[in-house]
């Protein structure tokens, strides 16, 4: 039996909540907020203390969601203009 990805259980996108940003299901805590706090050096315990509704699994789901989003991102490289050519 296939397991449902953790992010599908814990992350939701609702255009009526937080302007459609991905959030932890049932909260107004955005994936972006969690990632920014972690990037600033916050420990998992700091986040759990600051946001009582947040669970360890939510933090992991936020990181997994970001990784999945980046993994499916398409990058289009544009050629730089040749020197001496007119735009």
FIBA-540533 format. One record per residue (C-alpha): x, y, z; residue in one letter; chain; residue number from 1. Coordinates in Angstrom, 3 decimals, always signed. Example, Ala and Ser with C-alpha at 12.3 -4.5 7.8 and 13.67 -1.06 7.14 Angstrom:
<pts>
PT         px         py         pz   type   mol   seq
PT    +12.300     -4.500     +7.800      A     A     1
PT    +13.670     -1.060     +7.140      S     A     2
</pts>
This chain:
<pts>
PT         px         py         pz   type   mol   seq
PT     +0.000     +0.000     +0.000      X     A     1
PT     +1.440     +3.409     -0.987      X     A     2
PT     +1.958     +5.897     +1.800      X     A     3
PT     +0.631     +9.393     +1.419      X     A     4
PT     +3.445    +11.955     +1.559      X     A     5
PT     +3.770    +13.673     +4.934      X     A     6
PT     +3.476    +17.082     +3.296      X     A     7
PT     +0.016    +16.247     +1.945      X     A     8
PT     -1.189    +15.547     +5.491      X     A     9
PT     +0.349    +18.621     +7.094      X     A    10
PT     +0.648    +21.385     +4.470      X     A    11
PT     -2.273    +23.100     +2.797      X     A    12
PT     -2.749    +25.941     +0.349      X     A    13
PT     -5.976    +27.889     +0.635      X     A    14
PT     -6.385    +31.146     -1.300      X     A    15
PT     -8.503    +32.464     +1.595      X     A    16
PT     -5.792    +31.931     +4.229      X     A    17
PT     -2.535    +33.917     +4.320      X     A    18
PT     -3.038    +35.000     +0.693      X     A    19
PT     -2.668    +31.423     -0.528      X     A    20
PT     +0.796    +30.793     +0.906      X     A    21
PT     +1.446    +27.209     +1.997      X     A    22
PT     +0.624    +26.835     +5.697      X     A    23
PT     +0.621    +24.165     +8.364      X     A    24
PT     -2.855    +22.615     +8.155      X     A    25
PT     -5.288    +24.136    +10.644      X     A    26
PT     -3.023    +27.088    +11.496      X     A    27
PT     -1.916    +30.384    +10.025      X     A    28
PT     +1.749    +29.384    +10.348      X     A    29
PT     +3.350    +29.605     +6.915      X     A    30
PT     +6.009    +27.294     +5.541      X     A    31
PT     +7.955    +30.454     +4.742      X     A    32
PT     +7.937    +31.545     +8.401      X     A    33
PT     +9.274    +28.187     +9.558      X     A    34
PT    +12.034    +28.183     +6.935      X     A    35
PT    +13.047    +31.772     +7.698      X     A    36
PT    +13.233    +31.096    +11.432      X     A    37
PT    +15.352    +27.993    +10.840      X     A    38
PT    +17.613    +29.955     +8.456      X     A    39
PT    +18.047    +32.626    +11.155      X     A    40
PT    +19.340    +29.938    +13.494      X     A    41
PT    +16.237    +29.069    +15.480      X     A    42
PT    +16.294    +25.554    +16.875      X     A    43
PT    +13.358    +23.198    +16.477      X     A    44
PT    +12.692    +23.588    +20.225      X     A    45
PT    +12.551    +27.393    +19.815      X     A    46
PT     +9.830    +27.068    +17.184      X     A    47
PT     +7.861    +24.582    +19.254      X     A    48
PT     +7.993    +26.960    +22.243      X     A    49
PT     +7.057    +30.036    +20.191      X     A    50
PT     +4.196    +28.321    +18.319      X     A    51
PT     +2.407    +25.893    +20.678      X     A    52
PT     +0.198    +24.435    +17.903      X     A    53
PT     +3.281    +23.465    +15.903      X     A    54
PT     +4.546    +19.870    +16.051      X     A    55
PT     +7.945    +18.409    +15.127      X     A    56
PT     +6.289    +16.682    +12.179      X     A    57
PT     +5.024    +20.064    +10.934      X     A    58
PT     +8.560    +21.454    +10.849      X     A    59
PT     +9.794    +18.428     +8.918      X     A    60
PT     +6.833    +18.681     +6.551      X     A    61
PT     +7.637    +22.358     +5.888      X     A    62
PT    +11.230    +21.479     +4.998      X     A    63
PT    +10.100    +18.577     +2.809      X     A    64
PT     +7.542    +20.814     +1.071      X     A    65
PT    +10.243    +23.377     +0.267      X     A    66
PT    +12.580    +20.664     -1.026      X     A    67
PT     +9.822    +19.187     -3.209      X     A    68
PT     +8.949    +22.629     -4.554      X     A    69
PT    +12.552    +23.359     -5.489      X     A    70
PT    +12.990    +19.894     -6.975      X     A    71
PT    +10.143    +20.581     -9.410      X     A    72
PT    +11.172    +24.128    -10.197      X     A    73
PT    +12.072    +24.839    -13.805      X     A    74
PT    +14.965    +27.132    -14.532      X     A    75
PT    +15.134    +28.836    -17.898      X     A    76
PT    +18.550    +30.181    -18.789      X     A    77
PT    +18.592    +33.114    -21.151      X     A    78
PT    +21.610    +33.712    -23.328      X     A    79
PT    +23.524    +36.869    -22.502      X     A    80
PT    +23.631    +39.425    -25.315      X     A    81
PT    +26.719    +39.123    -27.514      X     A    82
PT    +29.183    +41.930    -26.975      X     A    83
PT    +28.937    +44.514    -29.680      X     A    84
PT    +25.418    +43.494    -30.718      X     A    85
PT    +22.454    +45.775    -30.384      X     A    86
PT    +19.525    +44.712    -28.149      X     A    87
</pts>
